Amino acid sequence: MACSQNDKFSWDPVTQGRIIGAYSYGAVFSQVPGGFLEARFGGKKVLGLSMMLASVLTLLTPAAAFAGEWWLFAVRVVVGFAQGVVYPSTFGVLSRWAPPSERGRLLAIVFVGETLGVFVGFSLTAKLITKFGWAVTLYITGVAGLAFCCVWCLLAFDSPAVHPRISETEKKYIECNLERTTKDRKIPWCKLFSSPHLWVLIYIHCADGWDFFMMLTCLPLYMDTILNFNIDTNGALSAMPYLALMASRILSSLIIDPVIERSGFKKVNIRKSCILALVGVAACLVAVGHVRCDSTAAIAILCLATIMQGVMAPGFYPSFAELTLGFSGVAFGISNTIANCGGFIAPLMVGILTDENQTVEAWQKVFYISAAISVSGSVMALAFLRTDPVSWAQDPDEDDLSQSAVEMDKMVVDNYVTSV
């Protein structure tokens, strides 16, 4: 039976923050295992099982909510744990499918899928909640996830080498353009954790992730409590920032990769320029805290913020694959473990600062803190970012490739480009 729209729960801001952040509690602990499992068993199995488990638990979420706040918290933690393997596995799969010249665009497509899900969710759930109750949205999401699992099992493959329908020419083109990292090499855990260049990427990732969690989980609460913006009845309008984010990721991916490939600028400098977008995001977060009760202005500013944040997908995140090559799944897993802490720290911070104090001044403190974190990410990039591969990620014998093999690779690439 559908739940009524009047089925509400009397939870204080701290409890709300804990439940909102429950997903990230679980996701934190499966990031590194996700990269390891993908390297061991392949992304097809890991991602498929992750989606199936998360979908089933999503179907059980309404029952958990009525059973009690801690039941809901536990279910959301397990959903986060199941979903935490998605991005590390995705980076591992892309390291075997995406040539460097196309990696930014393909990674942006992956991120666009995430944004599209949020946009469709915001657009449709308002009407569904009003008509059928909030639980229906979770049932639909769970069923959609199970349907995706079926499609994934039929169409996904771990690498070009095992794809049954890819042409021989395309397979050689992809494999000849990938950086070489031997498949069965042991993961250099000590070098991963002690690499200062990887920790620079992790810090920038945390700054960008904090902005994302602020906009995804905290700003809807600000719009509801301070701006008196009814998200339930204005779902399409509240989804506009995510539409802007999706468009930005697509357009910037079409620009950044060609600029890297064809311009005379160093790749690292282009990456640094893209990360400067975090300064613009910080300015927008501060501005949102000063619009008072003008919800239209708030939506416009958020759209501008997400447009700038969209540049990060093709502009920054390929750096993980460029720096660590075939170990990018594990490297991103380590990074995402730390960055996902923002998913529960941000809501808890908001809950503490605004508990029994839902005022513009309290929220301005939240935005100032977030802006400072965002700016620090750009500063870190300007000072220390590196994009060329670290020595321990490369094959020891890569420099011993014969000139004839190199010429053969070039010939295959030229033939493929000519045939397309």
KASUL-V867662 format. One record per run of one state. SS is the DSSP state (A for helix, B for strand, O for the rest). FROM is the first residue (numbers start at 1). TO is the last residue. Records with the same first field share a line. If there is no record, write none. Layout:
SS->FROM-TO  FROM-TO
This chain:
O->1-12  21-21  29-30  42-42  68-68  84-84  98-99  133-134  156-159  163-167  178-188  195-195  226-234  239-239  263-266  276-276  289-294  316-317  340-341  355-359  385-390  394-397  401-402  420-420
A->13-20  22-28  31-41  43-67  69-83  85-97  100-132  135-155  160-162  168-177  189-194  196-225  235-238  240-262  267-275  277-288  295-315  318-339  342-354  360-384  391-393  398-400  403-419
